[in-house]
């Protein structure tokens, strides 16, 4: 069954790639592939997952439950929860963009871009996408830029080239920003990379991965583009100028607010995106409440929602479900083990592993690939392995159009043919990808910044009890003075019993020796203080645990790394363990 699932995935992938010759919509192929793979997982997955820790824990906690119960009522629900976040995020972003377009907001920008020269326009659009994706996520950037392209370029096939470069630019731009790409966010939250370091070490390589394809296309593209001649152009620009500016500014503000919203509330990004849709919807209703019936209907959100590309959403759902089926059964874990067996010395071995992961991320989802790498290795924060992984996983998705969320979104919106992208763009993106790899390696060699030290694997089980015990068993300190611990600031987690309620709590005890006298928070507040009654809250997120005691946010990784997350600077302050 293990091998059969691989064969089935290859066949399904081929059907997606050959959408036009087969005359079968890629969304239908993706959904059918996902369903068949999960059927295979139910039928033959039990024999493949006998040693899976999550399965064993579930069966111990739920006596009488079987493999199918775990797979259907636990694992599949968990996966659907993760995927639904992406789907709702994508749907919300599409809706906001369509509202801006419906109100004529994009005309404010397109009127400023006067050039019709193909090469000049290509550079403007690509560089704009590159820097925009560092602030917004790749997918949102792609959606916004495709909406702009529809106002700038009339010819469909010309627009495909520009839309394809938007994919490359968005993925390259997201790789060097800690909030620009989902895989970089994963590494950042887990404490593998810090904000300033990841920007410094990957920016040039990411920029090169875009510049090289741009230079190549600059020699291939000649002449000028034709502006679109839409029969409905009058409708698009019928709104007053103030109205166009209002919805453009408000829409962009809603998109930019999403990462800020997540930082402040700690809620998933799709909640912020849906809130933005609500704000845009209410604003539209208020602005048009006294308009004529025809105008109200034209600008109604129900009319806007009918323009949302639902097949693209279903394609996204299908392909992610299919990949997660392979990840659940263990195909990606086996792949990671095979990669680790490459007979090369460090650092060449890890450069090759990351480059292969980048290429593979164009075929399968880069999220499980990065998650697998995070489980396998325990290099310290800002190790070159994590930096290069962020670059490769982010930019490698541009090699194929379905290799990234941005690519899938653009493919759905512009109906770009898989084979066309493979012939026209893939080789250019591949050249840019390896050029960026070469620049990264060269830069590392010049800096002499290879840290070959690997931290001893602690193998912390990602359960609430195990993480609590790990915190109780160790003393953590902020500075790195291992010769004189008295000059460090300590953080201790302790278990104590409240004198009044006789209940057991895990509280925080700190000793700050930077002052004349150590400050002992436990003695300062007392056992019965409400401050000490703040129970430690632990949220398990795959290979990372978020620990919250009062206002102190900590991050614990599976390899035993502990850090304090600074929400103001978006950095992780690593803590050391007292030996």
ChimeraX attribute file (.defattr): number of C-alpha atoms within 10 A of each C-alpha:
attribute: neighborCount
match mode: 1-to-1
recipient: residues
	/A:1	13
	/A:2	16
	/A:3	9
	/A:4	11
	/A:5	23
	/A:6	14
	/A:7	12
	/A:8	16
	/A:9	20
	/A:10	13
	/A:11	14
	/A:12	22
	/A:13	18
	/A:14	13
	/A:15	21
	/A:16	25
	/A:17	20
	/A:18	17
	/A:19	19
	/A:20	14
	/A:21	9
	/A:22	11
	/A:23	9
	/A:24	13
	/A:25	15
	/A:26	27
	/A:27	22
	/A:28	17
	/A:29	21
	/A:30	24
	/A:31	20
	/A:32	15
	/A:33	26
	/A:34	25
	/A:35	15
	/A:36	17
	/A:37	23
	/A:38	23
	/A:39	14
	/A:40	19
	/A:41	21
	/A:42	17
	/A:43	13
	/A:44	15
	/A:45	21
	/A:46	17
	/A:47	12
	/A:48	14
	/A:49	16
	/A:50	11
	/A:51	10
	/A:52	13
	/A:53	11
	/A:54	16
	/A:55	18
	/A:56	15
	/A:57	11
	/A:58	16
	/A:59	15
	/A:60	11
	/A:61	9
	/A:62	12
	/A:63	8
	/A:64	8
	/A:65	12
	/A:66	13
	/A:67	19
	/A:68	15
	/A:69	16
	/A:70	18
	/A:71	19
	/A:72	13
	/A:73	11
	/A:74	14
	/A:75	18
	/A:76	18
	/A:77	13
	/A:78	13
	/A:79	15
	/A:80	15
	/A:81	12
	/A:82	12
	/A:83	18
	/A:84	14
	/A:85	15
	/A:86	21
	/A:87	18
	/A:88	17
	/A:89	22
	/A:90	22
	/A:91	21
	/A:92	24
	/A:93	25
	/A:94	24
	/A:95	26
	/A:96	31
	/A:97	27
	/A:98	22
	/A:99	25
	/A:100	25
	/A:101	22
	/A:102	22
	/A:103	25
	/A:104	24
	/A:105	27
	/A:106	24
	/A:107	21
	/A:108	14
	/A:109	14
	/A:110	15
	/A:111	11
	/A:112	8
	/A:113	13
	/A:114	10
	/A:115	15
	/A:116	16
	/A:117	14
	/A:118	19
	/A:119	20
	/A:120	12
	/A:121	18
	/A:122	21
	/A:123	19
	/A:124	13
	/A:125	20
	/A:126	25
	/A:127	20
	/A:128	17
	/A:129	27
	/A:130	27
	/A:131	19
	/A:132	23
	/A:133	28
	/A:134	22
	/A:135	19
	/A:136	25
	/A:137	25
	/A:138	33
	/A:139	27
	/A:140	23
	/A:141	29
	/A:142	31
	/A:143	24
	/A:144	22
	/A:145	22
	/A:146	24
	/A:147	20
	/A:148	18
	/A:149	20
	/A:150	18
	/A:151	19
	/A:152	23
	/A:153	22
	/A:154	16
	/A:155	14
	/A:156	13
	/A:157	13
	/A:158	14
	/A:159	19
	/A:160	24
	/A:161	17
	/A:162	21
	/A:163	28
	/A:164	27
	/A:165	28
	/A:166	32
	/A:167	36
	/A:168	36
	/A:169	34
	/A:170	37
	/A:171	36
	/A:172	38
	/A:173	34
	/A:174	34
	/A:175	36
	/A:176	31
	/A:177	27
	/A:178	27
	/A:179	23
	/A:180	27
	/A:181	29
	/A:182	20
	/A:183	24
	/A:184	28
	/A:185	18
	/A:186	21
	/A:187	22
	/A:188	24
	/A:189	24
	/A:190	26
	/A:191	26
	/A:192	24
	/A:193	26
	/A:194	21
	/A:195	18
	/A:196	14
	/A:197	16
	/A:198	24
	/A:199	17
	/A:200	13
	/A:201	19
	/A:202	24
	/A:203	21
	/A:204	15
	/A:205	30
	/A:206	30
	/A:207	20
	/A:208	21
	/A:209	31
	/A:210	30
	/A:211	20
	/A:212	19
	/A:213	22
	/A:214	23
	/A:215	14
	/A:216	13
	/A:217	19
	/A:218	15
	/A:219	9
	/A:220	9
	/A:221	14
	/A:222	11
	/A:223	9
	/A:224	14
	/A:225	18
	/A:226	14
	/A:227	14
	/A:228	15
	/A:229	11
	/A:230	11
	/A:231	7
	/A:232	8
	/A:233	12
	/A:234	10
	/A:235	15
	/A:236	16
	/A:237	18
	/A:238	13
	/A:239	17
	/A:240	11
	/A:241	14
	/A:242	10
	/A:243	16
	/A:244	23
	/A:245	20
	/A:246	15
	/A:247	24
	/A:248	24
	/A:249	13
	/A:250	19
	/A:251	24
	/A:252	16
	/A:253	12
	/A:254	23
	/A:255	24
	/A:256	19
	/A:257	18
	/A:258	22
	/A:259	22
	/A:260	13
	/A:261	18
	/A:262	16
	/A:263	15
	/A:264	10
	/A:265	10
	/A:266	10
	/A:267	12
	/A:268	16
	/A:269	21
	/A:270	22
	/A:271	17
	/A:272	23
	/A:273	27
	/A:274	21
	/A:275	17
	/A:276	25
	/A:277	24
	/A:278	15
	/A:279	15
	/A:280	21
	/A:281	17
	/A:282	12
	/A:283	15
	/A:284	19
	/A:285	15
	/A:286	11
	/A:287	12
	/A:288	15
	/A:289	12
	/A:290	10
	/A:291	12
	/A:292	10
	/A:293	11
	/A:294	9
	/A:295	15
	/A:296	17
	/A:297	14
	/A:298	15
	/A:299	20
	/A:300	17
	/A:301	21
	/A:302	11
	/A:303	14
	/A:304	20
	/A:305	16
	/A:306	10
	/A:307	11
	/A:308	17
	/A:309	15
	/A:310	15
	/A:311	15
	/A:312	22
	/A:313	19
	/A:314	18
	/A:315	23
	/A:316	23
	/A:317	20
	/A:318	23
	/A:319	26
	/A:320	21
	/A:321	23
	/A:322	24
	/A:323	21
	/A:324	26
	/A:325	27
	/A:326	23
	/A:327	18
	/A:328	21
	/A:329	24
	/A:330	17
	/A:331	17
	/A:332	20
	/A:333	20
	/A:334	13
	/A:335	13
	/A:336	19
	/A:337	13
	/A:338	11
	/A:339	18
	/A:340	17
	/A:341	10
	/A:342	12
	/A:343	9
	/A:344	12
	/A:345	8
	/A:346	11
	/A:347	14
	/A:348	11
	/A:349	15
	/A:350	20
	/A:351	20
	/A:352	16
	/A:353	21
	/A:354	25
	/A:355	20
	/A:356	15
	/A:357	24
	/A:358	29
	/A:359	23
	/A:360	20
	/A:361	27
	/A:362	23
	/A:363	18
	/A:364	23
	/A:365	22
	/A:366	26
	/A:367	17
	/A:368	19
	/A:369	21
	/A:370	24
	/A:371	17
	/A:372	19
	/A:373	21
	/A:374	22
	/A:375	17
	/A:376	16
	/A:377	17
	/A:378	23
	/A:379	21
	/A:380	21
	/A:381	22
	/A:382	19
	/A:383	19
	/A:384	24
	/A:385	22
	/A:386	26
	/A:387	26
	/A:388	25
	/A:389	25
	/A:390	30
	/A:391	33
	/A:392	31
	/A:393	32
	/A:394	33
	/A:395	38
	/A:396	32
	/A:397	32
	/A:398	34
	/A:399	29
	/A:400	25
	/A:401	29
	/A:402	26
	/A:403	24
	/A:404	31
	/A:405	26
	/A:406	26
	/A:407	29
	/A:408	23
	/A:409	27
	/A:410	26
	/A:411	21
	/A:412	20
	/A:413	20
	/A:414	17
	/A:415	13
	/A:416	21
	/A:417	17
	/A:418	18
	/A:419	18
	/A:420	14
	/A:421	19
	/A:422	16
	/A:423	10
	/A:424	13
	/A:425	22
	/A:426	20
	/A:427	15
	/A:428	23
	/A:429	28
	/A:430	20
	/A:431	17
	/A:432	30
	/A:433	31
	/A:434	21
	/A:435	19
	/A:436	27
	/A:437	24
	/A:438	15
	/A:439	17
	/A:440	24
	/A:441	17
	/A:442	13
	/A:443	16
	/A:444	14
	/A:445	11
	/A:446	9
	/A:447	9
	/A:448	9
	/A:449	11
	/A:450	13
	/A:451	13
	/A:452	13
	/A:453	10
	/A:454	11
	/A:455	14
	/A:456	12
	/A:457	14
	/A:458	13
	/A:459	12
	/A:460	17
	/A:461	17
	/A:462	20
	/A:463	17
	/A:464	14
	/A:465	10
	/A:466	12
	/A:467	24
	/A:468	18
	/A:469	14
	/A:470	16
	/A:471	19
	/A:472	16
	/A:473	11
	/A:474	16
	/A:475	18
	/A:476	21
	/A:477	23
	/A:478	17
	/A:479	14
	/A:480	15
	/A:481	12
	/A:482	14
	/A:483	7
	/A:484	8
	/A:485	15
	/A:486	14
	/A:487	16
	/A:488	18
	/A:489	19
	/A:490	23
	/A:491	19
	/A:492	16
	/A:493	21
	/A:494	17
	/A:495	13
	/A:496	15
	/A:497	15
	/A:498	15
	/A:499	10
	/A:500	8
	/A:501	8
	/A:502	9
	/A:503	10
	/A:504	13
	/A:505	16
	/A:506	20
	/A:507	22
	/A:508	22
	/A:509	18
	/A:510	19
	/A:511	19
	/A:512	19
	/A:513	16
	/A:514	12
	/A:515	10
	/A:516	7
	/A:517	9
	/A:518	14
	/A:519	16
	/A:520	15
	/A:521	15
	/A:522	18
	/A:523	11
	/A:524	10
	/A:525	12
	/A:526	12
	/A:527	17
	/A:528	14
	/A:529	13
	/A:530	9
	/A:531	16
	/A:532	22
	/A:533	20
	/A:534	16
	/A:535	15
	/A:536	17
	/A:537	15
	/A:538	19
	/A:539	15
	/A:540	15
	/A:541	12
	/A:542	12
	/A:543	19
	/A:544	24
	/A:545	23
	/A:546	20
	/A:547	23
	/A:548	16
	/A:549	19
	/A:550	15
	/A:551	7
	/A:552	12
	/A:553	16
	/A:554	20
	/A:555	24
	/A:556	25
	/A:557	28
	/A:558	23
	/A:559	22
	/A:560	21
	/A:561	24
	/A:562	25
	/A:563	24
	/A:564	18
	/A:565	20
	/A:566	13
	/A:567	11
	/A:568	8
	/A:569	9
	/A:570	16
	/A:571	19
	/A:572	24
	/A:573	17
	/A:574	21
	/A:575	20
	/A:576	19
	/A:577	16
	/A:578	12
	/A:579	8
